Amino acid sequence: MKKTALFATLCLTLLLAGCWDMREPERMLYVNGLGVDYVDNQFHIYIQIIDFANTPKSEQPVSDIPQAEVGFAKADTFDDALAQLYHSVDQQVFWGHASYIVVSEKVLEHGKLNAVIDRITRYLETRYQIWLYATKDPVQDVLLVRPVINKALTLSKLGDPDNSYEQESFVYPTNIRELIIGLDEPGHEAAIPLINVKDNWESSKESVAAPVLSGIASISRHHFKGFITGSSARGLQWMTKKTKRGRISFKTESDDHVSIIVDKVKPTITPINKNGVKFNVEVDIEASLSTKEGSISIKEIKKRLEEEISKQILETYKEAMEKNIDIYRFSEHLYRKDLKTWKKYEQDGGIELTEESISKLNVRVTKLNSDRKSFQETIK
């Protein structure tokens, strides 16, 4: 009886599926980046397929085989464009390693970003940590950019933005999760980093194009609000605790140069309900002296630093006001700190802002050190 039961059990194990449905890694294509354009009422999509033989390495790949290739397709809908692209691929496409999405200005202007995000987040293989970028350049040019010294594409500025943000905190990187949260919270706006491509690197054989952060694209739940670029976007980094490292440079009255590295930023926004809603803004700064020429005093350096940061904060705010952008998320601050007042003044989740909405702006340098040197010049 025992032998019969054992034999029956062994026979049943033959019916188990085991790993028969597992896909072999070498028989799949891996998406690293996705580019989306909108031309003549059609979605133009580009997918960057990477060679995973290079991705585990932090050093540059030794193979002469290209790290990536870019596929293209177009159709009336985003889904149909993907289907068209699948017609030309040799293997099954895997989206679980997708690290970033780049959308064109036309995608934003025509309100098609929602269609892209909705489709990507519905797919089971994708993650909410995919980074988002906007560009005015041809989307395919962005996807064809390779990292400096040909490092693995998964370690590029687009696929791994946190690394470079630690050194230069100009625009905070945004992923799908943060975009959805920003659009869902009062104010219902979100900022996407704006990038362009520049040939500003050289190798022994050729010039090397690199993605450069140039500002932000602001969107609401219903439409695209516009770009804030260049120096007009500099105030953003002084209004977030996420800033890791910023730089301020200025000239003294004697035409000497001073450069300062801002190591820590602590902004505080306080709503004031008095004859309408206004806001008091206080920003505490910790910084290190990087370059100092001439005989300018430390007291004067602190004063100039506070003035320069205040100037940048206001310039960014005024630029945003012209495009009806709540760049510092004042609506959300009022919602969290004074719900009753927010309910009184809100319209479609936001409050009306003017150039006078900043009642008081106070920037304080709480700490200024000389880094590894003294405040005196090394060579006199």
PAMARSE-729128 format. One record per residue (C-alpha): residue number from 1; residue in three letters; chain; y, x, z. Coordinates in nm, 2 decimals. Each point is the difference from the previous one (the first is absolute). Layout:
REM residues N
(torza NUM,"ALA","A",(Y,X,Z))
...
REM end
This chain:
REM residues 380
(torza 1,"MET","A",(0.00,0.00,0.00))
(torza 2,"LYS","A",(0.24,0.28,0.09))
(torza 3,"LYS","A",(-0.08,0.18,-0.32))
(torza 4,"THR","A",(0.07,-0.31,-0.20))
(torza 5,"ALA","A",(0.34,-0.05,0.16))
(torza 6,"LEU","A",(0.09,0.37,-0.05))
(torza 7,"PHE","A",(-0.10,-0.03,-0.37))
(torza 8,"ALA","A",(0.21,-0.31,-0.04))
(torza 9,"THR","A",(0.30,0.16,0.16))
(torza 10,"LEU","A",(-0.03,0.31,-0.23))
(torza 11,"CYS","A",(-0.02,-0.23,-0.30))
(torza 12,"LEU","A",(0.32,-0.19,0.11))
(torza 13,"THR","A",(0.19,0.33,0.03))
(torza 14,"LEU","A",(-0.05,0.05,-0.38))
(torza 15,"LEU","A",(0.22,-0.31,-0.06))
(torza 16,"LEU","A",(0.30,0.15,0.19))
(torza 17,"ALA","A",(0.29,0.08,-0.23))
(torza 18,"GLY","A",(0.10,0.32,0.18))
(torza 19,"CYS","A",(0.28,0.18,-0.18))
(torza 20,"TRP","A",(-0.08,-0.12,-0.35))
(torza 21,"ASP","A",(0.34,-0.15,-0.04))
(torza 22,"MET","A",(0.19,0.32,0.10))
(torza 23,"ARG","A",(0.23,0.14,-0.27))
(torza 24,"GLU","A",(-0.03,0.37,-0.07))
(torza 25,"PRO","A",(0.33,0.18,0.06))
(torza 26,"GLU","A",(-0.01,0.19,-0.33))
(torza 27,"ARG","A",(-0.03,-0.33,-0.19))
(torza 28,"MET","A",(0.34,-0.13,0.12))
(torza 29,"LEU","A",(0.36,0.07,-0.09))
(torza 30,"TYR","A",(0.24,0.03,0.29))
(torza 31,"VAL","A",(0.35,-0.14,-0.01))
(torza 32,"ASN","A",(0.27,0.21,0.18))
(torza 33,"GLY","A",(0.32,-0.15,-0.14))
(torza 34,"LEU","A",(0.11,-0.32,-0.17))
(torza 35,"GLY","A",(0.30,-0.05,-0.22))
(torza 36,"VAL","A",(0.14,-0.34,-0.10))
(torza 37,"ASP","A",(0.27,-0.08,-0.26))
(torza 38,"TYR","A",(0.12,-0.33,-0.14))
(torza 39,"VAL","A",(0.10,0.01,-0.37))
(torza 40,"ASP","A",(0.05,-0.30,-0.24))
(torza 41,"ASN","A",(-0.15,-0.24,0.25))
(torza 42,"GLN","A",(-0.32,0.20,0.04))
(torza 43,"PHE","A",(-0.14,0.22,0.28))
(torza 44,"HIS","A",(-0.05,0.36,-0.10))
(torza 45,"ILE","A",(-0.23,0.17,0.25))
(torza 46,"TYR","A",(-0.10,0.36,0.03))
(torza 47,"ILE","A",(-0.28,0.13,0.23))
(torza 48,"GLN","A",(-0.03,0.36,0.10))
(torza 49,"ILE","A",(-0.37,0.10,0.02))
(torza 50,"ILE","A",(-0.07,0.31,0.21))
(torza 51,"ASP","A",(-0.27,0.26,-0.01))
(torza 52,"PHE","A",(-0.14,0.00,0.36))
(torza 53,"ALA","A",(-0.14,0.35,-0.05))
(torza 54,"ASN","A",(0.35,0.12,0.09))
(torza 55,"THR","A",(0.10,-0.24,0.27))
(torza 56,"PRO","A",(-0.18,0.15,0.31))
(torza 57,"LYS","A",(0.20,0.32,-0.05))
(torza 58,"SER","A",(0.34,0.08,0.14))
(torza 59,"GLU","A",(0.03,0.30,-0.22))
(torza 60,"GLN","A",(0.07,-0.02,-0.37))
(torza 61,"PRO","A",(-0.31,-0.10,-0.21))
(torza 62,"VAL","A",(-0.17,0.28,-0.18))
(torza 63,"SER","A",(-0.13,-0.21,-0.29))
(torza 64,"ASP","A",(0.19,-0.02,-0.33))
(torza 65,"ILE","A",(-0.11,-0.36,-0.03))
(torza 66,"PRO","A",(0.30,-0.24,0.04))
(torza 67,"GLN","A",(0.02,-0.15,0.35))
(torza 68,"ALA","A",(0.09,-0.34,-0.14))
(torza 69,"GLU","A",(0.03,-0.21,-0.31))
(torza 70,"VAL","A",(0.20,-0.32,-0.04))
(torza 71,"GLY","A",(-0.12,-0.32,-0.17))
(torza 72,"PHE","A",(0.22,-0.27,-0.14))
(torza 73,"ALA","A",(-0.03,-0.37,-0.08))
(torza 74,"LYS","A",(0.23,-0.30,-0.04))
(torza 75,"ALA","A",(-0.03,-0.38,0.02))
(torza 76,"ASP","A",(0.19,-0.31,0.10))
(torza 77,"THR","A",(-0.12,0.01,0.36))
(torza 78,"PHE","A",(-0.08,0.29,0.23))
(torza 79,"ASP","A",(-0.37,-0.11,0.03))
(torza 80,"ASP","A",(-0.04,-0.02,-0.38))
(torza 81,"ALA","A",(0.15,0.35,-0.04))
(torza 82,"LEU","A",(-0.26,0.13,0.25))
(torza 83,"ALA","A",(-0.27,-0.17,-0.20))
(torza 84,"GLN","A",(0.12,0.16,-0.32))
(torza 85,"LEU","A",(0.00,0.34,0.17))
(torza 86,"TYR","A",(-0.36,-0.05,0.12))
(torza 87,"HIS","A",(-0.10,-0.04,-0.37))
(torza 88,"SER","A",(0.07,0.37,-0.07))
(torza 89,"VAL","A",(-0.14,0.17,0.31))
(torza 90,"ASP","A",(-0.34,0.18,0.00))
(torza 91,"GLN","A",(-0.10,-0.07,0.36))
(torza 92,"GLN","A",(0.07,-0.25,0.28))
(torza 93,"VAL","A",(0.35,0.03,0.14))
(torza 94,"PHE","A",(0.03,0.04,0.38))
(torza 95,"TRP","A",(0.33,-0.10,0.17))
(torza 96,"GLY","A",(-0.08,0.10,0.36))
(torza 97,"HIS","A",(0.18,0.34,-0.03))
(torza 98,"ALA","A",(0.32,-0.13,-0.16))
(torza 99,"SER","A",(0.29,0.17,0.18))
(torza 100,"TYR","A",(0.32,-0.12,-0.17))
(torza 101,"ILE","A",(0.15,-0.25,-0.24))
(torza 102,"VAL","A",(0.31,0.06,-0.22))
(torza 103,"VAL","A",(0.19,-0.29,-0.14))
(torza 104,"SER","A",(0.28,0.01,-0.26))
(torza 105,"GLU","A",(0.35,-0.14,0.03))
(torza 106,"LYS","A",(-0.10,-0.29,-0.24))
(torza 107,"VAL","A",(-0.29,-0.10,0.23))
(torza 108,"LEU","A",(0.26,-0.04,0.28))
(torza 109,"GLU","A",(0.26,-0.17,-0.21))
(torza 110,"HIS","A",(-0.24,-0.26,-0.14))
(torza 111,"GLY","A",(-0.14,-0.08,0.35))
(torza 112,"LYS","A",(-0.35,0.12,-0.09))
(torza 113,"LEU","A",(-0.07,0.22,0.30))
(torza 114,"ASN","A",(-0.15,-0.29,0.19))
(torza 115,"ALA","A",(-0.26,-0.05,-0.27))
(torza 116,"VAL","A",(-0.10,0.37,0.03))
(torza 117,"ILE","A",(-0.02,0.01,0.38))
(torza 118,"ASP","A",(-0.18,-0.34,0.01))
(torza 119,"ARG","A",(-0.27,0.12,-0.24))
(torza 120,"ILE","A",(-0.05,0.34,0.16))
(torza 121,"THR","A",(-0.03,-0.14,0.36))
(torza 122,"ARG","A",(-0.25,-0.26,-0.11))
(torza 123,"TYR","A",(-0.24,0.27,-0.13))
(torza 124,"LEU","A",(-0.25,0.09,0.27))
(torza 125,"GLU","A",(0.00,0.38,-0.08))
(torza 126,"THR","A",(0.37,0.06,0.05))
(torza 127,"ARG","A",(0.19,0.07,0.32))
(torza 128,"TYR","A",(0.33,-0.11,0.14))
(torza 129,"GLN","A",(0.10,0.37,0.04))
(torza 130,"ILE","A",(0.07,0.05,-0.37))
(torza 131,"TRP","A",(0.34,0.16,-0.04))
(torza 132,"LEU","A",(0.26,-0.17,-0.21))
(torza 133,"TYR","A",(0.27,0.15,-0.23))
(torza 134,"ALA","A",(0.26,-0.13,-0.25))
(torza 135,"THR","A",(0.12,0.20,-0.30))
(torza 136,"LYS","A",(0.25,-0.02,-0.28))
(torza 137,"ASP","A",(-0.19,0.26,-0.20))
(torza 138,"PRO","A",(-0.30,-0.08,-0.23))
(torza 139,"VAL","A",(-0.29,-0.09,0.24))
(torza 140,"GLN","A",(-0.25,0.21,-0.19))
(torza 141,"ASP","A",(0.22,0.31,0.05))
(torza 142,"VAL","A",(-0.03,-0.05,0.38))
(torza 143,"LEU","A",(-0.38,-0.02,-0.01))
(torza 144,"LEU","A",(-0.03,0.31,-0.22))
(torza 145,"VAL","A",(0.19,0.22,0.25))
(torza 146,"ARG","A",(-0.23,0.25,0.18))
(torza 147,"PRO","A",(0.07,0.17,0.33))
(torza 148,"VAL","A",(0.17,0.33,0.03))
(torza 149,"ILE","A",(-0.25,0.29,-0.05))
(torza 150,"ASN","A",(-0.24,-0.26,-0.12))
(torza 151,"LYS","A",(-0.12,-0.11,0.34))
(torza 152,"ALA","A",(-0.24,-0.29,0.03))
(torza 153,"LEU","A",(0.17,-0.33,-0.11))
(torza 154,"THR","A",(-0.10,-0.17,0.32))
(torza 155,"LEU","A",(0.24,0.24,0.18))
(torza 156,"SER","A",(0.30,-0.07,-0.23))
(torza 157,"LYS","A",(0.34,-0.12,0.12))
(torza 158,"LEU","A",(-0.09,-0.35,-0.13))
(torza 159,"GLY","A",(-0.35,-0.02,0.15))
(torza 160,"ASP","A",(0.08,0.17,0.33))
(torza 161,"PRO","A",(0.37,-0.05,0.07))
(torza 162,"ASP","A",(-0.01,0.03,0.37))
(torza 163,"ASN","A",(-0.05,0.38,-0.03))
(torza 164,"SER","A",(0.32,0.06,-0.19))
(torza 165,"TYR","A",(0.19,-0.26,0.21))
(torza 166,"GLU","A",(-0.05,0.22,0.30))
(torza 167,"GLN","A",(0.22,0.27,-0.17))
(torza 168,"GLU","A",(0.25,-0.22,-0.18))
(torza 169,"SER","A",(0.05,-0.35,0.14))
(torza 170,"PHE","A",(0.21,-0.15,-0.28))
(torza 171,"VAL","A",(-0.18,-0.33,-0.07))
(torza 172,"TYR","A",(-0.28,-0.13,0.22))
(torza 173,"PRO","A",(-0.32,-0.06,-0.20))
(torza 174,"THR","A",(-0.11,-0.36,-0.03))
(torza 175,"ASN","A",(-0.35,-0.14,-0.04))
(torza 176,"ILE","A",(-0.13,-0.35,-0.08))
(torza 177,"ARG","A",(-0.04,-0.09,0.36))
(torza 178,"GLU","A",(0.36,0.10,0.09))
(torza 179,"LEU","A",(0.13,-0.18,-0.31))
(torza 180,"ILE","A",(-0.16,-0.33,0.11))
(torza 181,"ILE","A",(0.12,0.03,0.36))
(torza 182,"GLY","A",(0.36,0.07,-0.12))
(torza 183,"LEU","A",(0.00,-0.30,-0.23))
(torza 184,"ASP","A",(-0.15,-0.22,0.27))
(torza 185,"GLU","A",(0.24,0.09,0.28))
(torza 186,"PRO","A",(0.35,-0.16,0.02))
(torza 187,"GLY","A",(0.23,0.14,-0.26))
(torza 188,"HIS","A",(-0.30,-0.01,-0.24))
(torza 189,"GLU","A",(0.09,0.33,-0.17))
(torza 190,"ALA","A",(-0.19,0.32,-0.06))
(torza 191,"ALA","A",(0.09,0.34,-0.14))
(torza 192,"ILE","A",(-0.23,0.19,-0.24))
(torza 193,"PRO","A",(0.06,0.37,-0.07))
(torza 194,"LEU","A",(0.15,0.07,-0.34))
(torza 195,"ILE","A",(-0.13,0.31,-0.18))
(torza 196,"ASN","A",(0.08,0.17,-0.33))
(torza 197,"VAL","A",(-0.16,0.29,-0.18))
(torza 198,"LYS","A",(0.18,0.34,-0.03))
(torza 199,"ASP","A",(-0.11,0.33,-0.16))
(torza 200,"ASN","A",(0.13,0.20,0.29))
(torza 201,"TRP","A",(-0.30,0.24,0.04))
(torza 202,"GLU","A",(-0.11,0.29,-0.22))
(torza 203,"SER","A",(-0.34,0.16,-0.04))
(torza 204,"SER","A",(-0.09,0.31,-0.19))
(torza 205,"LYS","A",(-0.10,-0.22,-0.29))
(torza 206,"GLU","A",(0.22,-0.31,0.00))
(torza 207,"SER","A",(0.25,-0.21,0.19))
(torza 208,"VAL","A",(-0.16,-0.23,0.25))
(torza 209,"ALA","A",(0.13,-0.36,0.06))
(torza 210,"ALA","A",(0.01,-0.13,0.35))
(torza 211,"PRO","A",(0.07,-0.34,0.16))
(torza 212,"VAL","A",(0.34,-0.01,0.18))
(torza 213,"LEU","A",(0.11,-0.26,0.26))
(torza 214,"SER","A",(0.34,-0.13,-0.12))
(torza 215,"GLY","A",(0.06,-0.31,0.21))
(torza 216,"ILE","A",(-0.14,-0.34,0.07))
(torza 217,"ALA","A",(-0.07,-0.33,-0.18))
(torza 218,"SER","A",(0.08,-0.31,0.21))
(torza 219,"ILE","A",(-0.20,-0.32,-0.05))
(torza 220,"SER","A",(-0.01,-0.34,0.17))
(torza 221,"ARG","A",(-0.27,-0.26,0.00))
(torza 222,"HIS","A",(0.16,-0.16,-0.31))
(torza 223,"HIS","A",(0.17,0.27,-0.20))
(torza 224,"PHE","A",(0.10,0.36,-0.06))
(torza 225,"LYS","A",(0.33,0.09,0.16))
(torza 226,"GLY","A",(0.07,0.34,-0.15))
(torza 227,"PHE","A",(-0.02,0.38,0.05))
(torza 228,"ILE","A",(0.19,0.22,0.25))
(torza 229,"THR","A",(-0.02,0.35,-0.13))
(torza 230,"GLY","A",(0.11,0.36,0.07))
(torza 231,"SER","A",(0.25,0.07,0.27))
(torza 232,"SER","A",(0.06,-0.38,0.04))
(torza 233,"ALA","A",(-0.34,-0.02,0.16))
(torza 234,"ARG","A",(0.04,0.28,0.25))
(torza 235,"GLY","A",(0.10,-0.23,0.29))
(torza 236,"LEU","A",(-0.35,-0.14,0.01))
(torza 237,"GLN","A",(-0.15,0.30,0.17))
(torza 238,"TRP","A",(0.25,-0.02,0.29))
(torza 239,"MET","A",(-0.09,-0.36,0.08))
(torza 240,"THR","A",(-0.37,0.04,0.07))
(torza 241,"LYS","A",(-0.20,0.16,0.28))
(torza 242,"LYS","A",(-0.26,0.11,-0.27))
(torza 243,"THR","A",(0.22,0.28,-0.12))
(torza 244,"LYS","A",(-0.16,0.33,0.06))
(torza 245,"ARG","A",(0.24,0.25,-0.16))
(torza 246,"GLY","A",(0.33,-0.06,-0.17))
(torza 247,"ARG","A",(0.28,0.24,-0.12))
(torza 248,"ILE","A",(0.37,-0.02,0.02))
(torza 249,"SER","A",(0.23,0.25,-0.17))
(torza 250,"PHE","A",(0.38,0.03,0.00))
(torza 251,"LYS","A",(0.29,0.24,-0.05))
(torza 252,"THR","A",(0.25,0.10,0.26))
(torza 253,"GLU","A",(0.37,0.01,-0.05))
(torza 254,"SER","A",(-0.03,0.37,-0.08))
(torza 255,"ASP","A",(-0.26,-0.08,-0.27))
(torza 256,"ASP","A",(-0.29,0.13,0.20))
(torza 257,"HIS","A",(-0.34,-0.17,-0.03))
(torza 258,"VAL","A",(-0.19,-0.16,0.29))
(torza 259,"SER","A",(-0.35,-0.15,-0.03))
(torza 260,"ILE","A",(-0.18,-0.19,0.27))
(torza 261,"ILE","A",(-0.35,-0.13,0.03))
(torza 262,"VAL","A",(-0.04,-0.33,0.18))
(torza 263,"ASP","A",(-0.32,-0.01,0.19))
(torza 264,"LYS","A",(0.01,-0.33,0.18))
(torza 265,"VAL","A",(0.18,-0.33,-0.06))
(torza 266,"LYS","A",(0.02,-0.29,0.24))
(torza 267,"PRO","A",(0.20,-0.30,-0.13))
(torza 268,"THR","A",(0.08,-0.30,0.21))
(torza 269,"ILE","A",(0.13,-0.33,-0.15))
(torza 270,"THR","A",(0.15,-0.26,0.23))
(torza 271,"PRO","A",(0.10,-0.34,-0.13))
(torza 272,"ILE","A",(0.33,-0.14,0.13))
(torza 273,"ASN","A",(0.06,-0.38,-0.02))
(torza 274,"LYS","A",(0.38,-0.03,0.03))
(torza 275,"ASN","A",(0.19,-0.19,-0.27))
(torza 276,"GLY","A",(-0.30,0.05,-0.23))
(torza 277,"VAL","A",(-0.28,0.25,0.01))
(torza 278,"LYS","A",(0.08,0.37,-0.01))
(torza 279,"PHE","A",(-0.19,0.31,0.09))
(torza 280,"ASN","A",(0.06,0.31,0.21))
(torza 281,"VAL","A",(-0.19,0.30,-0.13))
(torza 282,"GLU","A",(-0.07,0.31,0.21))
(torza 283,"VAL","A",(-0.18,0.30,-0.14))
(torza 284,"ASP","A",(-0.11,0.29,0.22))
(torza 285,"ILE","A",(-0.07,0.33,-0.18))
(torza 286,"GLU","A",(-0.19,0.32,0.09))
(torza 287,"ALA","A",(0.06,0.28,-0.24))
(torza 288,"SER","A",(-0.04,0.37,-0.07))
(torza 289,"LEU","A",(0.26,0.23,-0.16))
(torza 290,"SER","A",(-0.13,0.14,-0.33))
(torza 291,"THR","A",(0.30,0.17,-0.17))
(torza 292,"LYS","A",(0.32,0.10,0.16))
(torza 293,"GLU","A",(0.28,0.20,-0.16))
(torza 294,"GLY","A",(0.33,0.09,0.15))
(torza 295,"SER","A",(0.13,-0.06,0.35))
(torza 296,"ILE","A",(-0.04,-0.38,0.03))
(torza 297,"SER","A",(-0.07,-0.11,0.36))
(torza 298,"ILE","A",(-0.31,-0.19,0.11))
(torza 299,"LYS","A",(0.22,-0.28,0.12))
(torza 300,"GLU","A",(0.15,-0.03,-0.35))
(torza 301,"ILE","A",(-0.35,0.01,-0.16))
(torza 302,"LYS","A",(-0.11,-0.29,0.21))
(torza 303,"LYS","A",(0.31,-0.20,-0.09))
(torza 304,"ARG","A",(-0.04,0.06,-0.37))
(torza 305,"LEU","A",(-0.37,-0.08,0.02))
(torza 306,"GLU","A",(0.08,-0.33,0.16))
(torza 307,"GLU","A",(0.26,-0.08,-0.26))
(torza 308,"GLU","A",(-0.22,0.09,-0.29))
(torza 309,"ILE","A",(-0.29,-0.22,0.12))
(torza 310,"SER","A",(0.23,-0.29,0.07))
(torza 311,"LYS","A",(0.15,0.04,-0.35))
(torza 312,"GLN","A",(-0.35,-0.01,-0.16))
(torza 313,"ILE","A",(-0.11,-0.31,0.21))
(torza 314,"LEU","A",(0.31,-0.19,-0.11))
(torza 315,"GLU","A",(-0.02,0.11,-0.37))
(torza 316,"THR","A",(-0.36,-0.13,-0.02))
(torza 317,"TYR","A",(0.09,-0.32,0.17))
(torza 318,"LYS","A",(0.30,-0.07,-0.23))
(torza 319,"GLU","A",(-0.22,0.08,-0.31))
(torza 320,"ALA","A",(-0.26,-0.25,0.13))
(torza 321,"MET","A",(0.26,-0.27,0.07))
(torza 322,"GLU","A",(0.11,0.01,-0.37))
(torza 323,"LYS","A",(-0.36,-0.10,-0.09))
(torza 324,"ASN","A",(-0.05,-0.24,0.29))
(torza 325,"ILE","A",(-0.26,0.23,0.17))
(torza 326,"ASP","A",(-0.06,-0.01,0.37))
(torza 327,"ILE","A",(-0.07,0.37,-0.01))
(torza 328,"TYR","A",(-0.02,0.06,0.38))
(torza 329,"ARG","A",(-0.19,-0.33,0.07))
(torza 330,"PHE","A",(0.27,-0.14,0.22))
(torza 331,"SER","A",(-0.15,-0.35,-0.05))
(torza 332,"GLU","A",(-0.32,0.11,0.16))
(torza 333,"HIS","A",(0.18,0.17,0.29))
(torza 334,"LEU","A",(0.18,-0.33,0.07))
(torza 335,"TYR","A",(-0.32,-0.20,-0.02))
(torza 336,"ARG","A",(-0.17,0.22,0.25))
(torza 337,"LYS","A",(0.28,0.04,0.25))
(torza 338,"ASP","A",(0.18,-0.34,-0.02))
(torza 339,"LEU","A",(-0.22,-0.27,-0.16))
(torza 340,"LYS","A",(0.24,-0.28,0.09))
(torza 341,"THR","A",(0.29,0.16,-0.19))
(torza 342,"TRP","A",(-0.23,0.09,-0.29))
(torza 343,"LYS","A",(-0.11,-0.36,-0.04))
(torza 344,"LYS","A",(0.37,-0.10,-0.01))
(torza 345,"TYR","A",(0.10,0.24,-0.27))
(torza 346,"GLU","A",(-0.31,0.06,-0.21))
(torza 347,"GLN","A",(-0.04,-0.11,-0.36))
(torza 348,"ASP","A",(-0.34,0.05,-0.16))
(torza 349,"GLY","A",(-0.09,0.24,0.28))
(torza 350,"GLY","A",(0.31,0.22,-0.02))
(torza 351,"ILE","A",(0.36,-0.01,0.12))
(torza 352,"GLU","A",(0.31,0.05,-0.20))
(torza 353,"LEU","A",(0.14,0.36,0.03))
(torza 354,"THR","A",(0.34,0.15,-0.09))
(torza 355,"GLU","A",(0.15,0.34,0.01))
(torza 356,"GLU","A",(0.14,-0.09,0.34))
(torza 357,"SER","A",(-0.35,-0.09,0.14))
(torza 358,"ILE","A",(-0.02,0.35,0.15))
(torza 359,"SER","A",(0.24,-0.05,0.29))
(torza 360,"LYS","A",(-0.05,0.35,0.15))
(torza 361,"LEU","A",(-0.17,0.31,-0.12))
(torza 362,"ASN","A",(-0.05,0.29,0.24))
(torza 363,"VAL","A",(-0.20,0.31,-0.09))
(torza 364,"ARG","A",(-0.06,0.25,0.28))
(torza 365,"VAL","A",(-0.15,0.34,-0.02))
(torza 366,"THR","A",(-0.19,0.02,0.32))
(torza 367,"LYS","A",(-0.16,0.34,-0.07))
(torza 368,"LEU","A",(0.09,0.29,-0.23))
(torza 369,"ASN","A",(-0.20,0.32,0.02))
(torza 370,"SER","A",(0.01,0.32,-0.20))
(torza 371,"ASP","A",(-0.37,-0.01,-0.10))
(torza 372,"ARG","A",(-0.15,0.35,0.05))
(torza 373,"LYS","A",(0.34,0.18,-0.02))
(torza 374,"SER","A",(0.32,-0.01,0.20))
(torza 375,"PHE","A",(0.31,-0.19,-0.11))
(torza 376,"GLN","A",(0.15,0.33,-0.12))
(torza 377,"GLU","A",(-0.04,0.14,-0.35))
(torza 378,"THR","A",(-0.29,0.25,-0.03))
(torza 379,"ILE","A",(0.20,0.26,-0.19))
(torza 380,"LYS","A",(0.37,0.02,0.08))
REM end
